[in-house]
Amino acid sequence: MTLEEASKRFCLEIEHLHLYEEKGLLTGEKAENGTVEYSETELQKAVQLYFLEEAGVSFDVLKQYAISTEKGAGAAVDRVRILRKCRYQLLDEIHQKQQSLDRVDYLIHKIKNQSD
């Protein structure tokens, strides 16, 4: 499958797929007609990279994750470690946003009580 086909199938922005290809995170095989074809495994990796990128993971971490996927099941511990770190960072961001929301709610409550 080409990157263009993968973009449509997985609803991914083609620019991200091209970037992954340029940075060596995705590898395909050149077909006889000159197009580059990607395996299902590579495309599943692209989807995972996209999800991580959308979650705010840095390019260096994306690269570590991509490398660990190439090592197969033996590197599952590495992938889980990377994903847990990502999860903890997202939770920290959520908690910070919740604190900001609580402060805004407090101000709304305070203003409403002053006007009563």
C-alpha positions as CSV (number, residue, x, y, z in Angstrom):
1,M,0.0,0.0,0.0
2,T,1.3,3.5,-0.8
3,L,1.4,6.3,1.7
4,E,-1.4,8.1,-0.1
5,E,-3.6,5.0,0.2
6,A,-2.6,4.6,3.8
7,S,-3.5,8.2,4.5
8,K,-7.0,7.7,3.2
9,R,-7.5,4.3,4.9
10,F,-6.3,5.3,8.3
11,C,-7.4,9.0,8.1
12,L,-3.9,10.3,8.7
13,E,-2.4,13.4,7.3
14,I,-0.1,12.6,4.4
15,E,2.4,15.2,5.6
16,H,3.0,13.1,8.8
17,L,3.5,10.0,6.8
18,H,6.0,11.7,4.5
19,L,7.8,13.0,7.5
20,Y,8.0,9.6,9.1
21,E,9.4,8.3,5.8
22,E,11.9,11.1,5.4
23,K,13.2,10.6,9.0
24,G,13.6,6.9,8.5
25,L,10.8,5.8,10.8
26,L,8.9,4.0,8.0
27,T,10.5,1.8,5.4
28,G,8.9,0.5,2.3
29,E,9.9,-1.5,-0.7
30,K,10.1,-0.1,-4.2
31,A,7.7,-1.8,-6.6
32,E,8.3,-2.5,-10.3
33,N,6.2,0.5,-11.3
34,G,8.4,2.8,-9.2
35,T,6.0,3.4,-6.3
36,V,7.0,2.6,-2.7
37,E,4.8,0.0,-1.1
38,Y,4.5,-0.3,2.7
39,S,3.6,-3.5,4.6
40,E,0.7,-3.7,7.0
41,T,3.1,-3.8,9.9
42,E,4.8,-0.6,8.8
43,L,1.5,1.1,8.4
44,Q,0.3,0.0,11.8
45,K,3.5,1.5,13.2
46,A,2.7,4.7,11.3
47,V,-0.7,4.9,13.0
48,Q,0.9,4.3,16.4
49,L,3.5,7.1,15.7
50,Y,0.7,9.4,14.7
51,F,-1.2,8.8,17.9
52,L,1.9,9.4,19.9
53,E,2.7,12.6,18.0
54,E,-0.9,13.8,18.5
55,A,-0.4,13.2,22.2
56,G,2.6,15.5,22.2
57,V,5.4,13.0,22.2
58,S,8.7,14.4,21.0
59,F,10.4,13.3,17.8
60,D,13.2,11.7,19.7
61,V,10.8,9.5,21.7
62,L,8.9,8.7,18.4
63,K,12.2,7.5,17.0
64,Q,12.9,5.3,20.1
65,Y,9.4,3.9,19.8
66,A,9.9,3.1,16.1
67,I,13.2,1.4,16.7
68,S,11.7,-0.7,19.4
69,T,8.9,-1.8,17.1
70,E,11.5,-3.1,14.7
71,K,12.9,-5.3,17.4
72,G,9.6,-7.2,17.7
73,A,8.1,-8.8,20.7
74,G,11.4,-8.8,22.6
75,A,11.3,-5.0,22.9
76,A,7.7,-4.9,24.2
77,V,9.0,-3.8,27.6
78,D,10.6,-0.8,26.0
79,R,7.4,0.2,24.2
80,V,5.4,-0.1,27.3
81,R,7.9,2.0,29.2
82,I,7.7,4.7,26.5
83,L,3.9,4.6,26.5
84,R,3.6,4.8,30.3
85,K,5.9,7.8,30.3
86,C,3.7,9.4,27.7
87,R,0.6,8.5,29.7
88,Y,2.1,10.1,32.9
89,Q,2.9,13.3,31.0
90,L,-0.6,13.5,29.7
91,L,-2.0,12.9,33.1
92,D,0.2,15.7,34.5
93,E,-1.2,18.1,31.8
94,I,-4.7,17.1,32.6
95,H,-4.2,17.7,36.3
96,Q,-2.7,21.1,35.5
97,K,-5.7,22.0,33.3
98,Q,-8.1,20.8,36.0
99,Q,-6.4,23.1,38.6
100,S,-6.8,26.0,36.2
101,L,-10.5,25.1,35.6
102,D,-11.0,24.9,39.4
103,R,-9.5,28.4,39.8
104,V,-11.8,29.8,37.1
105,D,-14.8,28.1,38.7
106,Y,-13.8,29.6,42.0
107,L,-13.7,33.1,40.5
108,I,-17.1,32.6,38.9
109,H,-18.5,31.5,42.2
110,K,-16.9,34.4,44.1
111,I,-18.3,37.0,41.6
112,K,-21.7,35.5,41.7
113,N,-21.7,35.6,45.5
114,Q,-20.7,39.2,45.5
115,S,-23.6,40.2,43.2
116,D,-26.2,38.5,45.4
